[in-house]
Amino acid sequence: MKKKMGLLGFVFFSCILIGGCGKKADGESYTVTVEQTQEQTQEQKQEKKQELETEISTKETLSISNTEETKVKDDSITMLVYTEAPNKNSSVEIQYPQFKNNDALNAMVYDKVQSLAQIDTSLFSSDARLNIDYQADVTLNNNKVVSIIFWGPSSIDDAAYSTNNLITMNVDLHSMKELNLKDLYTTNADFQAVFFEKAMFPENPVTSYDKASFPEMLKLQSPEYQTVDPFSIEGNVKFFLKPDGIVFSLPAVHATGSDHFEAQLKYSDIQQFYLLKQNLWENR
């Protein structure tokens, strides 16, 4: 995968100057420190910085090329990379899961990935330059439901900046249909009150803001700051399931640093609003 620059490079550089921290590909925290001595030359410091950036980049990203490469997630899931661009001007790299012995689910996932790589010709010409670089993860996989997320930057033509996207896919394995939030919960005023009272930082596998920024970003989503209730617009709030809770992804203002905001709730906190007879997150 292409080496990320810009803000990511700035963060890496800041971590190196003061002794910073990050995450390995498996989620374990690690710390990077650089011993600075008076004898070090600026050239030596720069070489050390480049070595550390290369090491971190290697740990954090999945190497992909113009052809599909695979990475085994576990015994039942293989991660693939979709690279078919809509035209010669475009670049597409979308990671996606393939499930063992489930052709119907694999077909649904592939159709979803293909749709993400299309150009809306009602808004742009068919030869517009589309750039997509998405990672993916399976956040829940049991005998009832599969929850998948895709996230990363995308841009088209001469946009002033790329958009930081998060797309979710929740499939009921019995009906083989994609679930919407309204299929699972009644999101009325009481639900929203619980959401803003109980929502917590989701930790993993992806978040838009750090833990310190979370309370302020949550406040910006509340009725006090929003003229329109985010839960009142169908499809406006995305969600994905995890073993330890449900994560909601709400739109955010790009100027705040991202285009989406995630907050997690325990299933028990909103059980009273749940519509189905069986708890999808329980593997029984």
Secondary structure, DSSP 8 states (H G I E B T S, - for coil): -----THHHHHHHHHHHHTEEEE-TTS-EEEE-----TT--HHHHHHHHHHHHHHHHHHHS----SS---EEEETTEEEEEE---SSTT-EEEEEEEEETT-HHHHHHHHHHHHHHT---TTTS-TT--EEEEEEEEEEEESSSEEEEEEEEEEEETT-SS-EEEEEEEEEETTTTEE--HHHHB---HHHHHHHHHH-B---SS--SS-TTTHHHHHHHTSTTT-SS-GGGSTTTSEEEEETTEEEEEEE--GGGT-SEEEEEE-GGGGGGGB-SSS-TTS--
